[in-house]
Amino acid sequence: MTDDLSRLKWQCRRGTKELDFLLNRYLEIEYPVATRQEQAWFVELLKLEDDKLIEILMGEGFK
């Protein structure tokens, strides 16, 4: 695994099973085939606080 992927995998560790599962699953399956723009969005998503991230991933969007 490259340093970038190792760093992203570490950032996917959030301490809640739901977030850990969703983020790691995306990283393992979708991220490698995503466009550069989609990969950049994922990196930005990982910068969010957990409560905001849960809102977005559970379909409540940005508020």
PDB file as gemmi writes it, atoms N, CA and C in Angstrom:
CRYST1    1.000    1.000    1.000  90.00  90.00  90.00 P 1                      
ATOM      1  N   MET A   1       0.852  -1.180   0.000  1.00  0.00           N  
ATOM      2  CA  MET A   1       0.000   0.000   0.000  1.00  0.00           C  
ATOM      3  C   MET A   1       0.894   1.238   0.000  1.00  0.00           C  
ATOM      4  N   THR A   2       0.557   2.188  -0.801  1.00  0.00           N  
ATOM      5  CA  THR A   2       1.372   3.395  -0.868  1.00  0.00           C  
ATOM      6  C   THR A   2       1.205   4.230   0.402  1.00  0.00           C  
ATOM      7  N   ASP A   3       2.102   5.181   0.578  1.00  0.00           N  
ATOM      8  CA  ASP A   3       2.010   6.056   1.746  1.00  0.00           C  
ATOM      9  C   ASP A   3       0.688   6.811   1.772  1.00  0.00           C  
ATOM     10  N   ASP A   4       0.232   7.280   0.595  1.00  0.00           N  
ATOM     11  CA  ASP A   4      -1.033   8.010   0.535  1.00  0.00           C  
ATOM     12  C   ASP A   4      -2.202   7.142   0.970  1.00  0.00           C  
ATOM     13  N   LEU A   5      -2.241   5.914   0.497  1.00  0.00           N  
ATOM     14  CA  LEU A   5      -3.327   5.017   0.882  1.00  0.00           C  
ATOM     15  C   LEU A   5      -3.238   4.648   2.358  1.00  0.00           C  
ATOM     16  N   SER A   6      -2.047   4.479   2.860  1.00  0.00           N  
ATOM     17  CA  SER A   6      -1.871   4.191   4.294  1.00  0.00           C  
ATOM     18  C   SER A   6      -2.384   5.359   5.132  1.00  0.00           C  
ATOM     19  N   ARG A   7      -2.061   6.556   4.689  1.00  0.00           N  
ATOM     20  CA  ARG A   7      -2.531   7.761   5.398  1.00  0.00           C  
ATOM     21  C   ARG A   7      -4.049   7.845   5.366  1.00  0.00           C  
ATOM     22  N   LEU A   8      -4.649   7.581   4.204  1.00  0.00           N  
ATOM     23  CA  LEU A   8      -6.104   7.621   4.086  1.00  0.00           C  
ATOM     24  C   LEU A   8      -6.760   6.536   4.939  1.00  0.00           C  
ATOM     25  N   LYS A   9      -6.180   5.358   4.953  1.00  0.00           N  
ATOM     26  CA  LYS A   9      -6.728   4.273   5.771  1.00  0.00           C  
ATOM     27  C   LYS A   9      -6.726   4.682   7.237  1.00  0.00           C  
ATOM     28  N   TRP A  10      -5.658   5.326   7.670  1.00  0.00           N  
ATOM     29  CA  TRP A  10      -5.594   5.809   9.048  1.00  0.00           C  
ATOM     30  C   TRP A  10      -6.677   6.859   9.301  1.00  0.00           C  
ATOM     31  N   GLN A  11      -6.906   7.753   8.352  1.00  0.00           N  
ATOM     32  CA  GLN A  11      -7.919   8.794   8.508  1.00  0.00           C  
ATOM     33  C   GLN A  11      -9.336   8.229   8.499  1.00  0.00           C  
ATOM     34  N   CYS A  12      -9.525   7.050   7.939  1.00  0.00           N  
ATOM     35  CA  CYS A  12     -10.840   6.401   7.913  1.00  0.00           C  
ATOM     36  C   CYS A  12     -11.205   5.810   9.267  1.00  0.00           C  
ATOM     37  N   ARG A  13     -10.253   5.684  10.157  1.00  0.00           N  
ATOM     38  CA  ARG A  13     -10.519   5.152  11.486  1.00  0.00           C  
ATOM     39  C   ARG A  13     -11.140   6.251  12.333  1.00  0.00           C  
ATOM     40  N   ARG A  14     -12.421   6.096  12.643  1.00  0.00           N  
ATOM     41  CA  ARG A  14     -13.140   7.154  13.330  1.00  0.00           C  
ATOM     42  C   ARG A  14     -13.608   6.786  14.724  1.00  0.00           C  
ATOM     43  N   GLY A  15     -13.611   5.520  15.070  1.00  0.00           N  
ATOM     44  CA  GLY A  15     -14.045   5.131  16.408  1.00  0.00           C  
ATOM     45  C   GLY A  15     -15.496   4.704  16.496  1.00  0.00           C  
ATOM     46  N   THR A  16     -16.228   4.811  15.409  1.00  0.00           N  
ATOM     47  CA  THR A  16     -17.585   4.260  15.379  1.00  0.00           C  
ATOM     48  C   THR A  16     -17.615   3.200  14.285  1.00  0.00           C  
ATOM     49  N   LYS A  17     -18.261   2.105  14.587  1.00  0.00           N  
ATOM     50  CA  LYS A  17     -18.284   0.992  13.635  1.00  0.00           C  
ATOM     51  C   LYS A  17     -18.868   1.405  12.294  1.00  0.00           C  
ATOM     52  N   GLU A  18     -19.932   2.204  12.339  1.00  0.00           N  
ATOM     53  CA  GLU A  18     -20.607   2.599  11.110  1.00  0.00           C  
ATOM     54  C   GLU A  18     -19.697   3.422  10.195  1.00  0.00           C  
ATOM     55  N   LEU A  19     -19.066   4.430  10.759  1.00  0.00           N  
ATOM     56  CA  LEU A  19     -18.171   5.263   9.951  1.00  0.00           C  
ATOM     57  C   LEU A  19     -16.957   4.481   9.486  1.00  0.00           C  
ATOM     58  N   ASP A  20     -16.381   3.713  10.373  1.00  0.00           N  
ATOM     59  CA  ASP A  20     -15.217   2.903   9.999  1.00  0.00           C  
ATOM     60  C   ASP A  20     -15.560   1.987   8.833  1.00  0.00           C  
ATOM     61  N   PHE A  21     -16.711   1.324   8.920  1.00  0.00           N  
ATOM     62  CA  PHE A  21     -17.122   0.400   7.870  1.00  0.00           C  
ATOM     63  C   PHE A  21     -17.329   1.124   6.538  1.00  0.00           C  
ATOM     64  N   LEU A  22     -18.109   2.190   6.555  1.00  0.00           N  
ATOM     65  CA  LEU A  22     -18.413   2.912   5.317  1.00  0.00           C  
ATOM     66  C   LEU A  22     -17.163   3.490   4.661  1.00  0.00           C  
ATOM     67  N   LEU A  23     -16.348   4.149   5.438  1.00  0.00           N  
ATOM     68  CA  LEU A  23     -15.165   4.807   4.884  1.00  0.00           C  
ATOM     69  C   LEU A  23     -14.136   3.803   4.378  1.00  0.00           C  
ATOM     70  N   ASN A  24     -13.880   2.759   5.157  1.00  0.00           N  
ATOM     71  CA  ASN A  24     -12.904   1.756   4.729  1.00  0.00           C  
ATOM     72  C   ASN A  24     -13.395   0.969   3.524  1.00  0.00           C  
ATOM     73  N   ARG A  25     -14.679   0.688   3.478  1.00  0.00           N  
ATOM     74  CA  ARG A  25     -15.224  -0.036   2.326  1.00  0.00           C  
ATOM     75  C   ARG A  25     -15.052   0.803   1.050  1.00  0.00           C  
ATOM     76  N   TYR A  26     -15.361   2.098   1.143  1.00  0.00           N  
ATOM     77  CA  TYR A  26     -15.157   2.965  -0.019  1.00  0.00           C  
ATOM     78  C   TYR A  26     -13.678   2.984  -0.414  1.00  0.00           C  
ATOM     79  N   LEU A  27     -12.813   3.146   0.562  1.00  0.00           N  
ATOM     80  CA  LEU A  27     -11.380   3.219   0.283  1.00  0.00           C  
ATOM     81  C   LEU A  27     -10.877   1.958  -0.408  1.00  0.00           C  
ATOM     82  N   GLU A  28     -11.337   0.818   0.025  1.00  0.00           N  
ATOM     83  CA  GLU A  28     -10.867  -0.452  -0.532  1.00  0.00           C  
ATOM     84  C   GLU A  28     -11.456  -0.782  -1.898  1.00  0.00           C  
ATOM     85  N   ILE A  29     -12.726  -0.430  -2.113  1.00  0.00           N  
ATOM     86  CA  ILE A  29     -13.420  -0.863  -3.333  1.00  0.00           C  
ATOM     87  C   ILE A  29     -13.547   0.241  -4.377  1.00  0.00           C  
ATOM     88  N   GLU A  30     -13.998   1.399  -3.967  1.00  0.00           N  
ATOM     89  CA  GLU A  30     -14.322   2.466  -4.920  1.00  0.00           C  
ATOM     90  C   GLU A  30     -13.172   3.436  -5.179  1.00  0.00           C  
ATOM     91  N   TYR A  31     -12.420   3.752  -4.141  1.00  0.00           N  
ATOM     92  CA  TYR A  31     -11.353   4.750  -4.287  1.00  0.00           C  
ATOM     93  C   TYR A  31     -10.357   4.407  -5.388  1.00  0.00           C  
ATOM     94  N   PRO A  32      -9.912   3.146  -5.491  1.00  0.00           N  
ATOM     95  CA  PRO A  32      -8.920   2.829  -6.536  1.00  0.00           C  
ATOM     96  C   PRO A  32      -9.415   3.065  -7.964  1.00  0.00           C  
ATOM     97  N   VAL A  33     -10.716   2.996  -8.187  1.00  0.00           N  
ATOM     98  CA  VAL A  33     -11.252   3.186  -9.536  1.00  0.00           C  
ATOM     99  C   VAL A  33     -11.939   4.542  -9.712  1.00  0.00           C  
ATOM    100  N   ALA A  34     -11.919   5.355  -8.657  1.00  0.00           N  
ATOM    101  CA  ALA A  34     -12.547   6.681  -8.724  1.00  0.00           C  
ATOM    102  C   ALA A  34     -11.709   7.626  -9.576  1.00  0.00           C  
ATOM    103  N   THR A  35     -12.371   8.642 -10.100  1.00  0.00           N  
ATOM    104  CA  THR A  35     -11.652   9.678 -10.838  1.00  0.00           C  
ATOM    105  C   THR A  35     -10.813  10.488  -9.840  1.00  0.00           C  
ATOM    106  N   ARG A  36      -9.880  11.257 -10.356  1.00  0.00           N  
ATOM    107  CA  ARG A  36      -9.065  12.106  -9.470  1.00  0.00           C  
ATOM    108  C   ARG A  36      -9.933  13.086  -8.695  1.00  0.00           C  
ATOM    109  N   GLN A  37     -10.970  13.601  -9.341  1.00  0.00           N  
ATOM    110  CA  GLN A  37     -11.875  14.541  -8.659  1.00  0.00           C  
ATOM    111  C   GLN A  37     -12.615  13.839  -7.519  1.00  0.00           C  
ATOM    112  N   GLU A  38     -13.106  12.635  -7.765  1.00  0.00           N  
ATOM    113  CA  GLU A  38     -13.796  11.880  -6.713  1.00  0.00           C  
ATOM    114  C   GLU A  38     -12.849  11.547  -5.568  1.00  0.00           C  
ATOM    115  N   GLN A  39     -11.623  11.212  -5.884  1.00  0.00           N  
ATOM    116  CA  GLN A  39     -10.635  10.945  -4.842  1.00  0.00           C  
ATOM    117  C   GLN A  39     -10.374  12.204  -4.017  1.00  0.00           C  
ATOM    118  N   ALA A  40     -10.299  13.336  -4.676  1.00  0.00           N  
ATOM    119  CA  ALA A  40     -10.082  14.605  -3.970  1.00  0.00           C  
ATOM    120  C   ALA A  40     -11.269  14.914  -3.056  1.00  0.00           C  
ATOM    121  N   TRP A  41     -12.480  14.649  -3.521  1.00  0.00           N  
ATOM    122  CA  TRP A  41     -13.670  14.861  -2.684  1.00  0.00           C  
ATOM    123  C   TRP A  41     -13.628  13.973  -1.452  1.00  0.00           C  
ATOM    124  N   PHE A  42     -13.191  12.723  -1.623  1.00  0.00           N  
ATOM    125  CA  PHE A  42     -13.092  11.805  -0.498  1.00  0.00           C  
ATOM    126  C   PHE A  42     -12.089  12.324   0.533  1.00  0.00           C  
ATOM    127  N   VAL A  43     -10.970  12.821   0.062  1.00  0.00           N  
ATOM    128  CA  VAL A  43      -9.963  13.386   0.960  1.00  0.00           C  
ATOM    129  C   VAL A  43     -10.549  14.567   1.734  1.00  0.00           C  
ATOM    130  N   GLU A  44     -11.309  15.410   1.067  1.00  0.00           N  
ATOM    131  CA  GLU A  44     -11.947  16.550   1.734  1.00  0.00           C  
ATOM    132  C   GLU A  44     -12.992  16.070   2.733  1.00  0.00           C  
ATOM    133  N   LEU A  45     -13.734  15.041   2.382  1.00  0.00           N  
ATOM    134  CA  LEU A  45     -14.750  14.472   3.261  1.00  0.00           C  
ATOM    135  C   LEU A  45     -14.130  13.993   4.569  1.00  0.00           C  
ATOM    136  N   LEU A  46     -12.952  13.412   4.474  1.00  0.00           N  
ATOM    137  CA  LEU A  46     -12.276  12.900   5.663  1.00  0.00           C  
ATOM    138  C   LEU A  46     -11.847  14.005   6.620  1.00  0.00           C  
ATOM    139  N   LYS A  47     -11.835  15.236   6.168  1.00  0.00           N  
ATOM    140  CA  LYS A  47     -11.462  16.364   7.022  1.00  0.00           C  
ATOM    141  C   LYS A  47     -12.603  16.817   7.926  1.00  0.00           C  
ATOM    142  N   LEU A  48     -13.811  16.346   7.650  1.00  0.00           N  
ATOM    143  CA  LEU A  48     -14.978  16.765   8.422  1.00  0.00           C  
ATOM    144  C   LEU A  48     -15.019  16.088   9.785  1.00  0.00           C  
ATOM    145  N   GLU A  49     -15.698  16.759  10.721  1.00  0.00           N  
ATOM    146  CA  GLU A  49     -15.938  16.181  12.037  1.00  0.00           C  
ATOM    147  C   GLU A  49     -16.923  15.015  11.887  1.00  0.00           C  
ATOM    148  N   ASP A  50     -16.864  14.080  12.822  1.00  0.00           N  
ATOM    149  CA  ASP A  50     -17.675  12.867  12.731  1.00  0.00           C  
ATOM    150  C   ASP A  50     -19.178  13.147  12.644  1.00  0.00           C  
ATOM    151  N   ASP A  51     -19.685  14.086  13.443  1.00  0.00           N  
ATOM    152  CA  ASP A  51     -21.126  14.350  13.410  1.00  0.00           C  
ATOM    153  C   ASP A  51     -21.577  14.859  12.042  1.00  0.00           C  
ATOM    154  N   LYS A  52     -20.788  15.705  11.418  1.00  0.00           N  
ATOM    155  CA  LYS A  52     -21.125  16.210  10.081  1.00  0.00           C  
ATOM    156  C   LYS A  52     -21.000  15.090   9.049  1.00  0.00           C  
ATOM    157  N   LEU A  53     -19.985  14.290   9.200  1.00  0.00           N  
ATOM    158  CA  LEU A  53     -19.760  13.171   8.296  1.00  0.00           C  
ATOM    159  C   LEU A  53     -20.921  12.170   8.346  1.00  0.00           C  
ATOM    160  N   ILE A  54     -21.401  11.878   9.544  1.00  0.00           N  
ATOM    161  CA  ILE A  54     -22.556  10.980   9.687  1.00  0.00           C  
ATOM    162  C   ILE A  54     -23.765  11.564   8.989  1.00  0.00           C  
ATOM    163  N   GLU A  55     -24.021  12.860   9.166  1.00  0.00           N  
ATOM    164  CA  GLU A  55     -25.148  13.521   8.493  1.00  0.00           C  
ATOM    165  C   GLU A  55     -25.066  13.330   6.982  1.00  0.00           C  
ATOM    166  N   ILE A  56     -23.903  13.558   6.431  1.00  0.00           N  
ATOM    167  CA  ILE A  56     -23.720  13.465   4.979  1.00  0.00           C  
ATOM    168  C   ILE A  56     -23.866  12.031   4.502  1.00  0.00           C  
ATOM    169  N   LEU A  57     -23.201  11.107   5.155  1.00  0.00           N  
ATOM    170  CA  LEU A  57     -23.228   9.724   4.710  1.00  0.00           C  
ATOM    171  C   LEU A  57     -24.560   9.038   4.922  1.00  0.00           C  
ATOM    172  N   MET A  58     -25.350   9.539   5.861  1.00  0.00           N  
ATOM    173  CA  MET A  58     -26.667   8.966   6.104  1.00  0.00           C  
ATOM    174  C   MET A  58     -27.760   9.667   5.290  1.00  0.00           C  
ATOM    175  N   GLY A  59     -27.321  10.550   4.379  1.00  0.00           N  
ATOM    176  CA  GLY A  59     -28.259  11.143   3.438  1.00  0.00           C  
ATOM    177  C   GLY A  59     -28.889  12.445   3.853  1.00  0.00           C  
ATOM    178  N   GLU A  60     -28.420  13.063   4.929  1.00  0.00           N  
ATOM    179  CA  GLU A  60     -29.014  14.310   5.361  1.00  0.00           C  
ATOM    180  C   GLU A  60     -28.361  15.524   4.721  1.00  0.00           C  
ATOM    181  N   GLY A  61     -27.230  15.328   4.042  1.00  0.00           N  
ATOM    182  CA  GLY A  61     -26.571  16.393   3.297  1.00  0.00           C  
ATOM    183  C   GLY A  61     -25.981  17.486   4.152  1.00  0.00           C  
ATOM    184  N   PHE A  62     -25.521  18.528   3.494  1.00  0.00           N  
ATOM    185  CA  PHE A  62     -24.938  19.670   4.195  1.00  0.00           C  
ATOM    186  C   PHE A  62     -26.031  20.538   4.762  1.00  0.00           C  
ATOM    187  N   LYS A  63     -25.818  21.060   5.967  1.00  0.00           N  
ATOM    188  CA  LYS A  63     -26.789  21.975   6.592  1.00  0.00           C  
ATOM    189  C   LYS A  63     -26.094  23.257   6.931  1.00  0.00           C  
TER     190      LYS A  63                                                      
END                                                                             
